[in-house]
């Protein structure tokens, strides 16, 4: 995995950025992201955060 913009993840998932942000503001996901040191208002996410999100929501990154 590599660091990615939230918009790139949303495109890979086939959803809008607004929908992805709603997914990320779910209490479980916010807890997981905070545990790895991610802020909820960042535009670019670390490789760990990208992997976590992709694994949880079954998103394939090419």
Rosetta blueprint (number, residue, H / E / L):
1 X L
2 X L
3 X L
4 X E
5 X E
6 X H
7 X H
8 X H
9 X H
10 X H
11 X H
12 X H
13 X H
14 X L
15 X L
16 X L
17 X H
18 X H
19 X H
20 X H
21 X H
22 X H
23 X H
24 X H
25 X L
26 X L
27 X H
28 X H
29 X H
30 X H
31 X H
32 X H
33 X H
34 X H
35 X H
36 X L
37 X L
38 X L
39 X L
40 X L
41 X L
42 X L
43 X L
44 X E
45 X E
46 X L
47 X H
48 X H
49 X H
50 X H
51 X H
52 X H
53 X H
54 X H
55 X H
56 X H
57 X H
58 X L
59 X L
60 X L
61 X L
62 X L
